[in-house]
Amino acid sequence: MGLFSFQCQGSCSHSHARAGVFHTPHGLVETPRFMPVGTLATVKGLTPDQLRSANSQMVLANTYHLHLQPGEKIIANAGGLHKFMGWHQPMLTDSGGFQVFSLSKLNKISEDGVIFKSPRDGSMINITPEKAIEIQNQLGADVIMAFDECPPAQTGKDAIKAATDRTYRWLKRCISAHQREDQALFGIVQGGIYPDLRENAVKSLIDLDLPGYAIGGVSVGEKPELIHEIVRFTAPLLPASKLRYLMGVGTYKEMAIAIASGIDVFDCVIPTRLGRHGAALVQGKRINLKNAQYKEDYTPLDPTCPCPCCQQFSRAYLNHLTRSQEMLGCILISLHNVTELIRFTTDIREAILKDQFMEKYGHFLTVETSHHE
């Protein structure tokens, strides 16, 4: 067995859902599993100990933002990202490709790469596929992502095909530039909402025999039903022997549908973003704790949740903290939200191992179909 491998431990008899283990140099990731996002080498508001208490196994950091601040050399000199942020379990860095989409007003894309205007100081930054890999090699995460072009949903099919083809050419450059055997380079399947583009992209990527594969470009403005259709179509095409990663989703319904399609891991900023705004996830539903109805609600946020927020504090206290703009409110709610999404995926894992996935989670799988060219 190499440094990176995926082992399937059980599967659903009525869907593509599967439970497995992904091996990395910094430990195991039991799948399916939600992964918290730590953009700037921190999951906002939470310490590594709190993340471990939430049963986190793998966290993400962002190549583009860490390149801007503090810079990859500082992190490398500190002993790498794990040591720098005090997280000694598995870690993934994205490539900066999503910022090509999200910061499109600040960048210019060419075959060579992307020139960004820094949102920090206005300086021009050139990130090529080779540069994205060089930065990630210095950061030192277990899993690194290929540099890709992630076109917005409203882009026409010809432009999405061009971006998908360029993503493949960039991936080959990423493979050539990759220097470290203790880091797994994943490729990203693009193709927008078009099944034929997705299928062709998968075929091209499989031929490169990478340690894992991600589905990208599914949180860029499409209608939810189109996202579900593309995930259902694309995920089963990916190799069963490799980890499958769906980028940028984190609701109960999205994750359940993706798991039923064969996806193993997910990431999303939702739990901490909601937490910073006083909103909690309880059994998958959002609760705005600033609302007056919680002023005298002395019950736990979720009595079934093992997190410190739910075990020690009431909704009335959380209402007080959020209305007072006390940072503890953001911390406690973020901790609960992260725990909530990880619990959801670990509970699904147990159901898959007992072949009870459809019985317990099948109600999440009904989606409206959408017709498109």
N, C-alpha and C positions, 0 to 999 in steps of 0.2 A: 504494500500500500504506500502511495506517495504522500507528500506533505498535504495534498488536498484530494479528498475523495468524498463521494456521496454514496451512502448506503440506504437503500429503501428497507424499512422494517415492517411495513404493513400497508395495505391499500384498501380502498373502498370497492365493494363488489358491484356498485351501481353508478360509479362515476370515476373520474381520473384522480380523485383525491388520494394522497399518499402521505405517510409519515416516515421520516428518515432521520439520518444524522449526517451532517456535513463536518468533515474533519479539517482543522486548520492548525498551523503551528502554535496558536494561542488557545487551543481547546476546541470543544465540540459546539455545534449549533444544532439543537434538536428542532426538527421541522414538522409541520408548518410553524413559522415564527414571525411575529412582528418585530421590526428593528427600529428603535428610536433614532431620531436624527440629531446629531451633534455637529451642526454646521461648522462652527468655529472651534472645534475640539472641545466642545461642551454641549451636553444636552441641556438646553436653557433652564437654569434654575435648579438643576439636580446634580448632586455629587455622585461620583462613582459608587460609593456605598449605597446611596439611595437607589441607583439604577440596579445594583445587584439585589437589593431588597425587593425590587419590582420584578425580579426574575429575568432581567435583561441578559441576553447571551452575546449579542452582536450589536454594535452601534455604528453609525455612519458619521463621516466628516466630509467636508467639502473642499475639493482641490483648489477651485478658483478663489474662494474667500480666504483660505489659509495661505495661498500664494501672495495675496494682497497684504495680509496681516496674520501672523508676524513674519511670514516668509518661510519657505521650506528649509532654508539653511539653518535657521535658528532651531527649528524642530529637529532636524537631523543632528545638530550638535548637542541637543538635549538627550539624545539617545533614541529618537524616533517618536512617533505620535503616541504609541502606547505609554511610554514612560513620561512624555511631556504632559499628558492629561490624566495620568494615573489610572488608566483603564487597561488591564492586563489580560482581557479576554478578546475574542475575535473582533475585528474591525474592518470596515469597508470604506474606501474613499471613492466618491463619484469623480468624473473626469473634468467637470466644468462644462460639459456639453449642454446641460440643461440651461446654463446661463446664456448660451448662444440664443436660446429661445426667450428666457425670461428678461434678459437685458438687451433685446434686439435693437432697441433705440440707441444703444451705446456701442454697437459693434458693426463690423464689416466682415462678411464671410467670403473667402476665396478658396481655391483648391489647396492652397498652402496651409490655411488654418483660419483663425479668427483674430482680428485686431479689435481689442476692447478699449473703450475709454473708461478709465478707472472711476467708479462712483465715489471713491475716496478723495482723490486729488486731481482728477482730470487727465492724468498721464496716460499715454497710449501703451497698451500691453499686447504683445503678440503671442498667442497660444496656438501652437501647431500640435498635431498628434504626438510628435516626438517630445515637445515641451511638456505636454500633459502627463506623459509617462515618466519623464525625468523628474517632474515635481512629485509624482506619486511614489516613485522609487525612493526619493529622499524622505517622504513622509513615513513610509514603512508599514502601511496597513496590510492586513492579510490578503484582502481582495481589492483589486484596483480595476477601474472601469476604462474601457476604450473611449477615446474622444469621438463623439458622434455629433451629427447635426440633427436637431430635434425641431422639425418645422411645426408652426402653429396649425391648429385644426382647419382653419379657413383657407389654407393654402390649397391650390388646385392639384389634381393628381399628377400632372407632369412635373411640377415643382417638388412634390413629395417623392416621386420616383428619383429625381435628380439628387435629392438630399439622401435618400436611402442608398443610392449607388455610391455617393461620396462617402457616406458612413462606412461602407465596406472597404473602399480604397484607404480611408484613414485607419481602419482597423488593421490592415496589413502593415501599414507604417508603424502603428503602435506595437505590433508583435515584433517587428524588427528592432524597435528602440528599447524594448523591455529587457532589463538587465538582471533582475533578481529572481532566483528560483524559489525563494521563500515567500513570494507574492503571486497570487493567482490572478491572471488577466482574464476578465470576462468580456465577451462581445455583447453588443446591444442590437436587438432586432427593431428596426424602424419599418415604416411602410404606411403610416397613417391608418385610415379606416378601410384600406383596400386589401382584401384577402389575398389577391394575387401578388401584390407587392410584398406582403408579409411572408407568404409562402416562399417566394423566390429569395428573400433575405435570409430566411431560416436555412434553406438549402445551401446557400453560399457560406454561412457561418459554420454549419455543421462540418463542412469539408476542412475547416481549419482546426478542428478537434481541440477546442479550448476547455479549461476546467469547469466552466459554467457559462450560463447565458441569461441575459436579461431582456425583458420586453420593455421598450421605452416608447415615448410618444403617446401615452394613453391618459395623460392628465394635462392636456394642453388646450382645453376648451371644447372638447367633443361632448355630445350629449351622453349621459351615463349609459343608455342602452347600447350605444355604439361601442363604448369601451368594453362593455360586457361581451358583446358579440366578437370583437377582435381578440379578447383574451381567451374566450372559449375556443376560437378557431386556432389561435397561434400556439398556445401552451402545449397542447398534445403533440405538436410537430417537433418540439425540442427533444433532445436525447433523454431517455429515461434514466440513463446512468449519470447524468450531470445535474448540478443544482440549477433550479429555475427561479429567477428573481423578477418580480413585477415591481417596477419603479413608480413610487409616488402615489400609492393608494393606501387608505387606512380606515375605511368605514367597515362596519360589520358586513354589510351586503357585498361590497366590493371584494373583501377578503374571502368571504364564503364562496362566492362565485368563482373567484380565481383558484381557490384551493380545490374546488370541484373540477376545475379544468387542469389541475396538475401542478400549480404553482407552489413553491416551497417557502419563499421569504418575501417580505414586503417592507417598505419604509414609507413614512409620511410625517410631516411636521404638525399634523392636526392636534395630537394630544397636548403638546406644550404651547402651541399657538392659542388654543382654546383656553388653556390654563391661565395664560397671561391676561386674558380678557374676562376672567371670572366665570368661564363656562366649563361644566363638568360633563363627562360621558358616563351615564349610568345605564347599564344594560344596552349600550349602543345608542341611547338617546341623549340629546343635549339638554342640559339644565343650566339656565342662566342664574347663577347664585346671587346676582345683584338684585334680583326681583324681590319686592316687598313681601311676597308670600312666604319667604324663608326666614324672615326676621325672628320669628318665634318658633321655628321648626327645630326642635331639639333632638331629632332623630339623626342617625348617621347618614352620610351621603349614600352609601350602599352597605347595608348590614352584612351582606355576604362577602364583601371585599376584605382581604387581609392587610391592605396597606395601612400605614400609620394614620393617614388622613381619616379613613373610615373607622378605624379602631379607637381613635382618641378624641375626635372632634365632631361637633354637630353641624348641621346645615346652618343653624343660626350663627354659629361662630364664623363659618366661612362667609356668610352674608356680611357680617360685621367687618371681616378683614378686607373683603373686596370693595365694600362701600367706603372703607377708610383708606383704600389704596395702599394697604400694608403688603409688603413683598411676601410675607409668609403665606398669604392667601394664594398667590400665584404659584408658590413652591408646592404647597400641599395639594392643590387641585391638579397641577401638572404631574405630580407623583402618582396621584390616583389615576389620571387619564392614561399614563404610560402603563401602569399596572393593569388597567382595564383591558387595553388592547392586547397585551401579552397574554393575559388570562384567557381571553377569547380564543387566541390561536393555540394555546397549550391545551385548553379544553377540547378543541377540535382535534388536536393530535391524539388525545386519549380516546375520543370517539372513533377515529379512524382505526386505531389499533384494535378496537373491539368490534369493528365493522358496524358501527352505529351512526356513521356520519349522516346518511340520508335521513335516518329516523329522527335525529336531533337537530339537524341544521338544514334539512331539505327545504324548509319554508323560506329560506333566504334566496333560493335559487330561481324563483319565478321572475322573469324580466320581460318587458315589452320588446317586441322585435321592431327593428327600424329598417326601412328599405332605402338603399342608396345605390348609386351607380357603381 
